């Protein structure tokens, strides 16, 4: 039986599958310069391949109408892509020092001002007894010409972190009678500190900001998608209603909107990953990628196909301008119910004043339904009208 999504979303599905193939085959296309293979290029290409495996799984889950699982998988893929941006190109990282009292802090400041210590510090901030220090990434050993290049600290942090180690309190359960339990507990504490400082969600966001990969507005947008997809990871809400709306019968079954949203996420996450990897290959030490021009064109066309998701880096849809204009009218009416409201052309509102949405699924459904707002007089004509949108 043909999956309905292959007909209703054919361009999106074709693009998503092509992008997954690009991710999984990237390592074999690397063109190492001067017969020198740098291990970080291969390791990073392996991470690209691994992301492709997650996205392929999401597509297979959507094909079997397993949307709850697909969105949970995409939550992992989203974080994977953001961490990879740091692994590929992060030039800065934030170290956290605790228990820094006033005397120590004053001495640190003196040493930095005198050039005696902390010469690699780009910035630092003290909050009570905790100091966050931003430093440059790690540099390679200089070559014969004295040239070196930056290697992302997150590249090494991922190799160092052991997710299966467990907390210090659990180490006695794994004592093999050979190692030293005290050393095991100490290492477990350091491992936990490494995660909380560099690899937790809050730390990932801080380091993305520190490296200039995002700004506060972009983080706000990313958080919307992170929260939405996280709802499918943690069993704390009725996500079947999110996936099927009010028509929760014959589950699992095909759903136009959930299948479309899965495809949109696969596309934008894959395009971002490929672009981030390519940016890394253009810095020393460089590495070529065979047939990259065709990959560039695929990314461009796929990004445009998925542009109505309004993922960070994309532009708001006409629908979003109408929503912003309506909101402004509603607020004016609330402040002065009898006052005269001056209507403005919604499309004349500056793009940076269009506020982001809260719920990706609700917005996607709304994109498929035309409306006329009596109070404001604004109307929206959907490019993809569907009669079932009003019943969600």
N, C-alpha and C positions, 0 to 999 in steps of 0.2 A: 504493500500500500504506500502510495506516494505521500510524503510528509507535506501537509498544506503549506508550511512555511517556504518550501522550495519553489512554490508558485507565487505566493503572496509577497515574498521578500527576496525574489531571485537575485537582483543586483547586490543586495546586502550579503546574501549567503555566498555568492560567488566571490565577492571581495574578501569576506571573512576567511574562507577556505584558502584562498591564494595567499593571504597574509600569514596564516598559520604555516603554510608550506615554506614561506620565506624565512620565518623564524626557525623552523626545524632544520632547514638546509643551509643556514648561514655559515656555520663553521667550515663546511666543505668548500666555500667560495672565497675564503681568505687567501690573499696573495701577499705572502711575507716578503719583505724587502731585503735584497742583498743576501738571500739564503739564510736570513736570521729570523728565527721564530721566537717571539717574545711570549712567554707563558701567559701573561695577563690577557693577551688577545684571545688565546684559545679558551682560557677559563671564562672570560666574559661571553664568548660565543656560546659556551656551554650553558650559561645562565639564560641566554636568549632562547636556546633550544628548549630548556626546561619550562620557560614561560609559554612557549608554543605548545607544550604538552598539556599545560593547564587549560589553555584556550581551546585546544582541540577537544579536551574532555567536556568543557562547557558546551561546545557545539553538539557533541554526541548526546549530552544530557537534554539539550533543547530538542533535538531530533526525536527523542523518546518522550517528549513532553514532561520531562523531569525538571521543571523550572526552579523548584526550591533548591535542588542540588546544583543546578547551573549557576544560580546567583551566589551561592556559597562558594563555589569554585572561583567565580569572578572576583569575589572579595579577596581571596588569596592572590589572584593574578594582579589586581590593582596595587596591592602593597608590594608585590614582587617587582613590578615595573618601577615604582617609586624608589625602592631600595637600589635597584639596578642603576638608576640615574646617578646615585651617589657612588656606587661601585665603579661605574664607567668613567665618571668625570669629576667626582668630588675633589676639590683642591683644598678644602678646609674641613676641620672637624672640631667639635666642642668637647672639651674635657671638663669634668666636674670634680671639684675638690670640696670636701666637707670638713667641718670642724676648724675653719679658718677664723681665729679670733682677731680682735682689733689690732693687737701687737703684731701678729704675723702678717696681717693684711698691710699694715703700714710699712713693715720691712720689705714685703714683696714690691710695693710701689716704689720704695726707695731704690731697690736693686734694679728695677726695670728702668727707672729714670736715669740711673747712673750707667746703664749698659752692662751691669755686672751679671745679670741673669734675666730670664724671660725675654730674650732677644727675638724669639720666634713668635711672640704673642702678637696677634693682629688686633684683638680686642678682648676685654674681660669685664665681667659684671659680677658684683658681690651682692647677694641677698641674704641678710642675716649672717650666718656662718658658712654659707655655701658660695663658692666662686665658680662661675662658668668661664672657661678660658678658650678662646677661639685661636687656633693655630693653623699654620699651613700644613698641607699633607706631607707625606714622606717623599723624599727625593731618592732617585737612583744613584748608584755609584757613578761618578764622573767618567766619561769615556776618554779616549786618548787626546781629544781636543779640549778636555775640561768641561764638556757639556753634560748636563744632567736633565732629568725630566721628573715631573711630579707623578706619583702613583697614589691613587685614592686610598686614604686610611681604611675606608670601608671594605676595600678589597681584602685587606689583611684581617680586619675584624670578623668578617664572615668565615674566614678560615680558622680563626681562633675560637669562636664561640661554639659551645657544645650544647645543643638544645636538649639532649637526653640526660644530662648530668644530674639534674635534680638539685634541691636546696641543700644547704649544709646540714640541716637537721636529718636528712634522709641518708646521709653517707654511710652511717653504721649498718644500714640494711644491705649495703653492697660490699662490705669489707671482705676482702678475699684472703685475709691473713698474711698477705705479703707486703702490701703497701702500708703507709703510715696514715692512720685515720685522721690525725690532726692536720696533716698536709692535704688530705682529701677535702676536709671541711674548709680549709683556707682557700683551696682552689675553687670550690663550689661557690664560696662567697664572692670571689673575684669574677667568676663566670656570670653570676647573677648581676653584679655591678656593671659588667660589660654590657649586658642586655639592656638594663634600665638606662644606662648612660648613652648608649649609641644606637641600639636596635629596636627599642620600644617605639610605639606609634608616635608618642610625643617627641621622642628624640629624633625620629626620622623627619618630622615636620621642622624641628629646630634646625637640623642640618641642611635641609632643602632651602630654608630661608637664608642661612648663613652663607651658602654657596651661591646665592643669587639665582637659583633655579626657579624660584617662585617668589611672589610677594604675598602680603597678608590677604589680599582679595582672592588670589588663586587658592590659597590654603582654605579659605572659607568655602570655595566651590568644591574642592577635593573632598572636604569633610562631608558635604551633602551625599556624595556617592559612597564614601566610606561608611557612613551611618546606614544608608539604605541597604547596601550589600551585607553589612554586619548583622542586620536583622535576620538574615537567613542562616547565619552561623550560630547565633545564640538563640536557643528555643524559648524566647521570652515574649513572643507576640504571635498573633494568628496570621502568619505570612501567606496562608492559602487565600485569604481574602485579598491580600496585595496582588497575588498572581492572577486570581480569577474574578475579582470583584464580588458582586452580589450573586453571581451565578455559579455557586459552588456545587455543581452536580456532575456526575460522571467523571470524577477526578481519579487519575490524571487524564487530561484531555488537551487537545490543541487549543492554544490561546494566541490570538493575533498579536496582542500588545506585549505579552511576556516574551514571545519568540522574537519580536522585533527588538525589544530592549536588550536581550541577550546578544543579538547580532551587533547592535550598536556598540555595546561595551567591548566585545571581542575586537572590533575594528579599531576603536580609539586607543585601547590599551596596546594592541599590536603595533599600530603606527607610531605611537610614542616610543615604544621600546626600540624599534628599528631606527628611528631618528636619533635617539640618544646614543645608540651603539655607533652609528655613523659619525656623530660628532666626536666621539672618543677616538675613532680611527684617524681623524684628521690632525690630531696633536701628536707630538713626538712621544714615543716612537710610532710612526705611521704604519698602517697596514692597508693594503688594497682589498677591494671586494669585487669579485668578478660580476659583471652584469648589473652594477649598482644603478645605472640610469633607468633600467626598467623597474627596479624596486622603487626608485623615487617617483616615477609616474604612477605606480600602483598605490603608493602611500598618498599621493596627492588626490587621486580620484576617489579612493576609499574614504579619505578624510572628508571630502566634499559630500559624498553619499550619506555620511553619518553626521553631517553638520547640524541637523535639527536636534541632536542631543544637547547641543550647547555645552560640550565638555570644555574644560579650561583650554584656551587657545582657539576656540571657535567663537562665532558671533551669535548674539541672541537672535531668535526667530521673530518674524513679524508678530506672532502670537504674544511674545514676551513684551514687545512694545505696547501692544494693546492692553495687556494686563497692568503694566506700569501706569498707563494713562488712566485706566479705570480706577486703580488704587488712589491716584491723586484726586480724582473727582470724589470718590467716596470719603476721603479724609476732609476735603473742603466742605462737603455736605454735613459731615459729622460736627465740624467746628462751627458751622453757620448754616443750619438747615434751610433758612429762608434767603440766604444770600445768592447772588448771581455767580454762576460758575463760568469762567471763560474757558471754552474748549480749545485745545491745542492739537496740532497734527501729531499723533503718536510717534510717527517716524522721524519727527524733528527733535525728539528727546535725545540728548547725547548718550552714546552707547554705554559710557561708564556710569550712567545714572540708572540704567536698567537693573533692578535688583534680581538676584538669583532666586531660583525656586527651591522649595523644601523637599518635594517628593518627585523623583524621576518618573515613577510609574504614573502618578496622577497627571503630571504634565504631559507625558507622552499620549495618554488617552485623550486629554483635552486638545492636543494638537490635531486630532482627527475629528473634532466636532466644531462646526461653525456656530457663531453666536451673535446676538445683537443685544447690547446692554441698554435697557431703557433709560436708566438713570443718567448715564453718561452720553448716550447716543453713539458710542463706538461699536463697530462690528468687526468680526473676524471671519474670513472665509477660508476654510481649511483646504489646503492643496490635496489632502488625502481623506475626504469625508467618509465616515463609516456610521451607519445607522445604529450600531450596537454600542457606540461610545457613551450615549446618554444612559445606558443601563448599567454601567460600571459603577 
